[in-house]
Amino acid sequence: MKLVVTKRAPHLGVAGTAVEMTPSQAAYERLRGHVVEPAQPKADGSADAPAKGRRGKRK
């Protein structure tokens, strides 16, 4: 399981680096706040954009 080290866990490595862990070790370190899941890049920026409604002219 690949996770990213936080600044709270210098014993695991430099903050921001990826480490490989067993599922049981990952669960423990995640509970302690020592590691986080790597961020996934967004596939499409349009998903974040609010929907734009069309309004007619006022009379």
C-alpha positions in Angstrom: 0.0 0.0 0.0 1.6 3.3 -1.1 1.0 6.3 1.2 2.6 9.8 1.7 4.4 10.7 4.9 3.2 13.7 6.9 5.4 16.1 8.9 4.2 14.3 12.1 6.2 11.2 11.3 10.0 11.8 10.9 10.6 8.2 11.8 9.1 7.1 8.5 11.0 9.5 6.3 10.9 13.0 5.0 7.5 14.7 4.8 5.9 14.4 1.4 7.7 11.2 0.4 5.8 8.1 -0.6 6.3 4.9 1.4 5.2 1.3 0.9 3.4 -0.3 3.9 1.5 -3.5 4.8 -2.2 -2.9 5.2 -2.1 -3.4 9.0 0.8 -1.0 9.4 -0.9 1.5 7.1 -4.1 1.4 9.2 -2.1 2.1 12.4 -0.1 5.0 10.9 -3.2 6.5 9.3 -5.0 6.6 12.7 -2.0 8.3 14.2 -1.9 10.9 11.4 1.5 9.9 10.2 0.5 9.0 6.6 -2.1 10.1 4.2 -3.4 8.7 0.8 -1.7 10.3 -2.2 -3.7 13.0 -3.9 -5.3 12.0 -7.2 -5.1 14.5 -10.0 -8.4 15.7 -11.3 -9.4 14.3 -14.6 -11.4 17.2 -15.8 -11.6 20.8 -14.4 -15.2 21.2 -15.5 -16.5 19.0 -12.7 -15.6 21.7 -10.2 -17.2 24.6 -12.1 -20.7 25.5 -11.0 -23.5 25.0 -13.6 -24.3 28.2 -15.4 -28.0 28.7 -15.9 -29.5 30.6 -18.8 -31.9 33.3 -18.0 -34.1 35.2 -20.4 -34.3 39.0 -20.7 -36.4 40.8 -18.2 -39.3 42.7 -19.5 
